[in-house]
Amino acid sequence: MTDDSTNRLAPPATLYRHTVGSGPDVVLLHGWGMHSGVWDGVAESLRDDYRVTVLDLPGHGYSRRTEAGHTLADLCAAVIAVTPPQATWVGWSLGGLVAQQVAITAPERVNRLALVSATPCFMQRPDWPHGVAPSVLRHFAEDLRQNYRATLHRFIALEIHGSEHAAAQLRLLKAMLFQHGEPDVAALEGGLAILEHADLRAELPRIVCPILLLMGQRDQLVPATAGAAIQQGLPNARMRVFPHAGHAPFFSHLPEFLAELRVFLDA
């Protein structure tokens, strides 16, 4: 992205953020182990009509020096501190959990909420079959301590598994993975702990803004059935499932993703 406003030399207490375009505010939050660069295609496509803010979550990308903690509440507070007072929030995966938490605890800041391959509860539970098996996240946590770079490579391979042109997408994501620098291992551990333990299902009715669920038909981490389960308790939510897409439909199916997102933004 070209620079309009940025804080690449941010002091330790703040997050890296980057803003392009003009118009109604849109905030884009990335997923675990990645950084704001994954949104480049989306941000560039929206900048003519919207003011788009992307940021690196604490311990990720250019936000390695932040003093923020790594609980879901910590991430929520950190992103609120550097984002517009009102915006449409678009959260992918872990970023979707953060966006939900913001919508629950600070509803006045969230005009609309788009959840991309995200869910209020990532891990399977006795009453929630729409998540990742506990053993998967725990194996990633164990492997992280041994070799975090190899663990991240395995994780992004899982994200694009089953998607069309998966091999080409995997090469691009691997090339992008460390473009903003090496992530903080403590932040990676904290992010996995959030994915394992967070369960916002009981608080979802507190989200009163319009919600768009953007899911991949072949997602190995967040099955599309999770979106259908969310809709049952949220009449203000609608869902689009992208055929042949994995966990990152904005990456694998950018034109279709943008078309659906723009309908939601323009409503």
C-alpha positions, 0 to 999 in steps of 0.5 A: 500500500502507498502511504497516506498516514502511518506510524511505522516508528510507533513508540512501544506503547502503541500499535503499528497502524496504516491508513489509506483512502477517504470516506467512511471508516473501515478497520481490518484486523488480521489473523494469528501469526500474520500481519496487516499486509495480508489485507493489501489487496482489500485495502487498495480496492476500497481506498477510493470510497473508504478510509481504511485502517489496518494494524498489526496486532500486539507482538505481530509484524511491526507491533513487536515493541508494544507493551500490550499484553496478549489476552483477548481483553488486552488485544481489544484495548490495544486496537481500540486505542489506535482506531477511529471512534466509529467504523465498520470492523472486518476481522479475520480468524483471531482478528474476528474474535477481537472484532467481536469483543470490541462490538460486545464491550464498546458497541458505540465504536462498531457500525457494522461487523464483518467476520471472515472465517471467524467464530465466537468459539474456535475450539470444539466443545461438547455443545459446539462441534463447529470448531477445531479439535482440541488436539490440533491447537495444542499440538501447534502450541507444543510445536511453537516452543520448538520452532515457531517459524516451522509452526507458522508455515504449517499453520498457513498450509492448513489455512489454505488447505482445500482452496483452489490453487492452494499451492500458489497461495501457499507460496505467496503466504509464505513469502508474505509471512515475515515481511513485517519482521519476526513475530513475538513468540509470547504473542503467538502463544497468547494468540493460540491460548485465545483461540483455545479458550475464548468462548463468546457465544453467550455474549453474542446477543449483545452485538446489535449492529448488522453482521456479515459472515464470510466463510470458506466452503473448504475451511479446515479451521472454521467450518461454514456450519459455524456461521449457520449456528451463529445465524440462529441466535443473531437475526441481524446476521447474514452469511455468504459461503465461498465455494472452493475457498479455505480459511482465507477467502479474501486471499483466494477469491478476492473479486468475489470477496470484495463484491460481497463486502462492498454490498455490506459496506454500502447498505 
